[in-house]
């Protein structure tokens, strides 16, 4: 389609030249100006059409790659991704913030956690030191020195 527009503009340029309209007259400046504007617009349309084609190719490649990832992960549109809940915990020794999977808590609702920063051991869960508001308490385990 872009080539047809280019051909028509080239035809108009030829007509303007064949009319031998003086390019210094008012009508000549207008006619040549209009043809130049059409030529510029045609070049812009070609540029945008090329960019559009490149984007379509790129999106197609991304779609193919996504399909490969879905196949690798064995995901179907009907599969539900299991959401994991996390517990935010601050180490009382070093102040480092830890995010722990709620699955670490055992059947009694207790878990032992070691801070990866300072190696301080904490007990997380419903123990005698649990909070009154129903949330899990954190207590420090005595150092074994």
C-alpha positions in Angstrom: 0.0 0.0 0.0 2.8 2.4 0.8 4.3 1.9 -2.6 1.0 2.8 -4.3 0.9 6.1 -2.3 4.6 6.8 -3.3 3.7 6.1 -7.0 0.7 8.5 -6.8 2.8 11.3 -5.3 5.5 10.7 -7.9 2.8 11.0 -10.5 1.6 14.3 -9.0 5.2 15.6 -8.9 5.4 14.8 -12.6 2.1 16.5 -13.3 3.3 19.6 -11.5 6.5 19.7 -13.5 4.7 19.1 -16.7 2.4 22.0 -16.2 5.4 24.2 -16.1 3.8 26.2 -13.4 6.3 28.9 -12.3 7.5 27.9 -8.8 7.8 31.6 -7.9 4.1 32.3 -8.6 1.6 32.0 -5.8 -0.1 29.1 -7.4 3.2 27.4 -8.2 4.5 27.7 -4.6 1.1 26.3 -3.3 1.2 23.4 -5.7 4.8 22.5 -5.1 4.3 22.9 -1.3 1.3 20.6 -1.3 3.2 17.9 -3.2 6.2 18.3 -0.8 3.9 17.9 2.2 2.3 14.8 0.6 5.8 13.4 0.0 6.7 14.0 3.7 3.5 12.5 4.9 4.1 9.4 2.8 7.6 9.0 4.2 6.2 9.2 7.7 3.5 6.6 7.0 6.2 4.3 5.6 8.3 4.8 8.7 5.4 4.0 11.0 4.3 1.0 8.9 7.9 -0.4 9.2 7.9 0.2 12.9 4.5 -1.5 13.3 5.7 -4.5 11.4 8.8 -4.8 13.6 6.6 -4.5 16.7 4.3 -7.2 15.4 7.3 -9.5 14.8 8.7 -8.8 18.3 5.3 -9.5 20.0 5.0 -12.7 18.0 8.5 -13.8 19.3 7.6 -12.9 22.8 4.4 -14.8 22.5 6.3 -17.9 21.3 8.8 -17.6 24.1 5.9 -17.3 26.6 4.4 -20.4 25.2 7.7 -22.2 25.7 7.9 -21.0 29.3 4.3 -22.1 29.9 5.0 -25.5 28.4 8.2 -25.8 30.5 6.3 -25.0 33.6 3.4 -27.1 32.5 0.8 -24.4 33.0 -2.5 -24.4 31.4 -5.0 -21.5 31.4 -7.2 -23.6 33.8 -4.3 -24.1 36.3 -4.4 -22.0 39.4 -1.2 -20.8 40.8 -1.0 -21.4 44.5 -0.4 -18.2 46.4 2.0 -18.3 49.3 1.4 -16.3 52.5 4.5 -14.9 54.2 5.2 -14.0 57.8 7.3 -10.9 58.4 9.7 -11.3 61.2 12.3 -8.9 62.7 15.4 -10.4 64.4 15.6 -9.1 68.0 19.4 -9.3 67.9 20.4 -7.6 64.6 17.1 -6.0 63.5 17.2 -7.8 60.1 13.8 -8.4 58.5 12.9 -11.9 57.4 10.0 -13.0 55.3 9.1 -16.6 56.0 6.7 -19.0 54.3 3.8 -19.8 56.6 4.3 -23.4 55.7 7.3 -23.6 58.1 5.0 -23.6 61.1 4.5 -27.2 62.3 1.2 -28.9 63.3 1.5 -27.4 66.8 1.8 -23.9 65.3 5.5 -23.6 66.3 8.7 -23.1 64.2 12.3 -22.5 65.0 14.0 -19.9 62.8 17.6 -19.0 62.5 18.5 -15.5 61.4 20.7 -15.8 58.3 22.5 -12.6 59.3 23.5 -13.1 62.9 22.5 -16.8 63.3 20.3 -16.0 66.3 17.6 -18.7 66.9 14.0 -17.6 67.4 10.9 -19.6 68.2 7.9 -18.6 66.2 4.4 -19.7 67.1 1.7 -20.3 69.7 3.8 -21.0 72.8 3.2 -19.9 76.4 4.7 -16.5 75.2 2.1 -16.0 72.6 0.4 -12.6 72.3 -3.0 -12.0 73.5 -4.2 -10.7 70.2 -4.0 -14.2 68.6 -1.0 -13.5 66.5 2.1 -15.6 66.7 4.7 -14.6 69.2 8.5 -14.6 68.7 10.8 -15.5 71.5 14.5 -15.9 71.6 16.0 -19.2 72.3 18.8 -19.1 74.9 22.3 -19.3 73.4 23.9 -22.6 73.8 27.4 -21.6 74.9 
